[in-house]
């Protein structure tokens, strides 16, 4: 699950989770959520949530993309396998502005967008994208409407349009979806 997290004076966006260590020099394997073609050039720092709402900066020595969902990350501060092992399962974050520049094709860019319903029989504005849940076959958006949590599948049938300038997402809800929650 990915959510926008507010730290000290900044909003942080999730870019992946450390899932393993590669070799003896502490290179970490990260399942990233930066979408296709993330910008890795001149990437200097990543924040690791060592404890809840505690974002510690780590300086990047090298970053490689062996495939579309993995990132190999070597940090200056982590030089041995033993130093990297405690970081397995920790979430990586970037400040909002840098995330938007480095992950232009990530669906997590939609965090904080205002959801509008494309169908006129439903309410025009539903709520904000509070969280994005990665299910095996699709993404699920979490929002709140009339003080109730609503989960909306995000796929080709529901996604109508996006207005990045206004930070708005236009969706066509499956028939009866709101009725189930309300």
Backbone torsions as a table, in degrees:
resi	resn	phi	psi	omega
1	UNK	NA	142.0	-179.8
2	UNK	-124.4	135.6	178.8
3	UNK	-141.4	152.4	174.0
4	UNK	-73.8	129.3	-177.4
5	UNK	-117.9	136.0	177.7
6	UNK	-100.6	120.8	176.0
7	UNK	-105.1	-161.9	179.5
8	UNK	-64.5	107.2	174.7
9	UNK	63.2	11.7	-180.0
10	UNK	-144.0	154.5	169.3
11	UNK	-98.6	133.9	-179.1
12	UNK	-114.1	136.8	178.5
13	UNK	-109.0	139.7	179.6
14	UNK	-72.9	136.1	177.1
15	UNK	-118.6	-5.8	177.9
16	UNK	158.4	178.8	-179.7
17	UNK	-132.0	136.7	177.4
18	UNK	-73.6	123.5	-176.1
19	UNK	-115.6	-8.5	180.0
20	UNK	-176.1	175.8	178.0
21	UNK	-121.2	139.2	-176.9
22	UNK	-115.2	116.4	177.5
23	UNK	78.5	-168.8	-174.4
24	UNK	-100.6	-4.6	-176.5
25	UNK	-96.9	10.0	174.7
26	UNK	82.8	14.7	176.5
27	UNK	-67.7	129.9	-174.3
28	UNK	-101.9	145.9	175.4
29	UNK	-99.1	124.3	-176.6
30	UNK	-119.4	129.1	168.3
31	UNK	-84.0	110.0	-173.2
32	UNK	-96.8	157.6	179.8
33	UNK	-120.7	29.2	-175.5
34	UNK	-90.3	6.3	176.6
35	UNK	75.3	-166.9	-179.6
36	UNK	-76.4	142.4	174.8
37	UNK	53.9	55.8	175.2
38	UNK	-66.4	151.9	-178.8
39	UNK	-88.4	109.1	-178.2
40	UNK	-102.1	-11.8	-178.9
41	UNK	-59.9	134.6	176.0
42	UNK	53.2	31.9	176.2
43	UNK	-78.9	120.6	-171.4
44	UNK	-106.8	-33.1	-172.7
45	UNK	-144.0	148.9	173.0
46	UNK	-134.8	150.7	179.9
47	UNK	-107.0	133.1	177.9
48	UNK	-112.2	130.7	179.2
49	UNK	-83.3	87.6	-176.6
50	UNK	-68.5	-43.4	172.0
51	UNK	-129.0	163.1	-177.3
52	UNK	-54.8	126.8	-180.0
53	UNK	60.8	25.8	176.4
54	UNK	-120.1	99.0	-173.7
55	UNK	-100.6	108.0	-177.1
56	UNK	-99.5	126.7	179.2
57	UNK	-76.9	137.4	174.1
58	UNK	-126.4	135.7	-177.1
59	UNK	-89.8	135.4	-172.5
60	UNK	-87.7	127.5	174.6
61	UNK	-89.4	-43.3	176.7
62	UNK	-157.0	153.7	177.6
63	UNK	-142.9	131.0	179.7
64	UNK	-133.4	149.5	176.8
65	UNK	-110.7	95.7	179.0
66	UNK	-73.1	-25.6	176.3
67	UNK	-155.6	-174.7	-171.8
68	UNK	-72.1	-18.0	-175.9
69	UNK	-118.6	-3.8	-178.1
70	UNK	-116.8	151.1	177.0
71	UNK	-135.0	132.2	173.0
72	UNK	-100.3	122.3	-171.5
73	UNK	-125.1	123.5	174.3
74	UNK	-110.6	124.5	-179.5
75	UNK	-106.3	144.8	-179.9
76	UNK	-58.7	-39.1	-175.2
77	UNK	-77.5	-15.3	-176.3
78	UNK	-114.2	107.5	-175.9
79	UNK	-119.8	-1.1	178.3
80	UNK	-135.0	159.3	176.6
81	UNK	-58.8	-40.4	-178.0
82	UNK	-64.1	-34.5	177.7
83	UNK	-71.7	-30.7	-176.3
84	UNK	-82.5	-31.5	-174.6
85	UNK	-54.2	-41.7	179.1
86	UNK	-65.1	-15.1	-178.9
87	UNK	-89.6	-5.9	178.3
88	UNK	-60.8	137.2	-178.1
89	UNK	78.6	3.5	176.4
90	UNK	-83.5	148.6	-178.8
91	UNK	-89.6	140.9	175.2
92	UNK	-102.5	144.1	-178.9
93	UNK	-136.2	158.4	169.7
94	UNK	-128.9	149.4	172.1
95	UNK	-60.7	152.0	-172.4
96	UNK	-50.1	-51.2	-176.1
97	UNK	-61.8	-43.1	-179.8
98	UNK	-69.9	-37.1	176.8
99	UNK	-59.2	-45.9	-178.9
100	UNK	-62.8	-34.2	179.5
101	UNK	-77.1	-35.6	-173.9
102	UNK	-89.5	-24.1	-175.8
103	UNK	-127.1	62.0	-174.2
104	UNK	-65.9	-20.4	-177.6
105	UNK	-106.2	11.8	-179.1
106	UNK	-79.3	134.6	174.8
107	UNK	-64.9	-15.9	179.6
108	UNK	-74.3	-4.9	171.1
109	UNK	-62.2	-21.2	-176.7
110	UNK	-77.3	-10.6	178.1
111	UNK	-57.1	130.4	-179.7
112	UNK	87.0	-6.1	178.0
113	UNK	-70.8	151.1	176.3
114	UNK	-86.3	127.9	-179.1
115	UNK	-90.2	126.4	175.6
116	UNK	-118.3	139.9	-179.6
117	UNK	-90.0	131.1	-177.5
118	UNK	-76.9	-22.2	-177.7
119	UNK	-85.4	129.7	-176.5
120	UNK	-72.8	-16.6	179.4
121	UNK	-79.0	-10.3	178.7
122	UNK	-104.2	169.4	176.9
123	UNK	-63.3	145.3	-178.9
124	UNK	-64.8	-53.3	-179.3
125	UNK	-106.9	127.8	-177.7
126	UNK	-96.9	-52.2	-178.0
127	UNK	168.7	-169.0	179.3
128	UNK	-98.2	150.8	172.9
129	UNK	-73.4	106.1	-177.1
130	UNK	-87.7	-32.5	-175.9
131	UNK	-156.3	151.6	174.9
132	UNK	-121.8	122.4	-177.4
133	UNK	-104.6	127.6	179.3
134	UNK	-90.0	107.2	174.0
135	UNK	-94.7	162.6	-177.4
136	UNK	-56.8	-34.7	-175.1
137	UNK	-109.4	-10.9	-178.2
138	UNK	-164.9	172.9	174.4
139	UNK	-96.5	149.5	178.6
140	UNK	-125.6	127.6	179.0
141	UNK	-92.3	138.0	176.3
142	UNK	-110.0	129.0	177.1
143	UNK	-141.9	175.5	176.1
144	UNK	-125.3	133.1	178.0
145	UNK	-137.7	128.9	-176.2
146	UNK	50.7	44.3	178.1
147	UNK	60.7	23.6	177.1
148	UNK	-121.9	140.9	177.3
149	UNK	-73.8	130.9	179.7
150	UNK	-121.6	131.2	175.1
151	UNK	-109.5	126.3	-174.9
152	UNK	-123.5	124.9	175.9
153	UNK	-68.2	140.6	177.8
154	UNK	-114.0	108.2	-179.2
155	UNK	-151.2	-174.0	-177.3
156	UNK	-62.2	-29.7	-178.9
157	UNK	-78.2	-29.8	-176.1
158	UNK	-97.3	-28.1	-176.2
159	UNK	-82.5	113.6	-178.7
160	UNK	-95.6	-53.9	-176.6
161	UNK	-162.4	165.1	177.3
162	UNK	-134.9	135.3	173.3
163	UNK	-114.7	95.0	-175.4
164	UNK	-66.0	-33.5	-179.1
165	UNK	-63.9	-43.6	-179.9
166	UNK	-90.4	-4.7	-177.6
167	UNK	57.3	51.5	-179.9
168	UNK	-124.0	142.7	179.3
169	UNK	-121.9	126.8	-178.9
170	UNK	-106.2	124.4	-176.1
171	UNK	-125.2	154.0	171.0
172	UNK	-111.7	110.6	-175.9
173	UNK	-77.6	144.7	172.6
174	UNK	-59.2	144.5	-177.2
175	UNK	-57.1	129.1	177.0
176	UNK	82.0	1.3	-176.6
177	UNK	-62.0	-47.5	179.8
178	UNK	-64.2	-36.0	179.9
179	UNK	-60.0	-35.6	179.9
180	UNK	-62.1	-39.4	-176.6
181	UNK	-84.8	-27.3	-174.8
182	UNK	-99.1	NA	NA
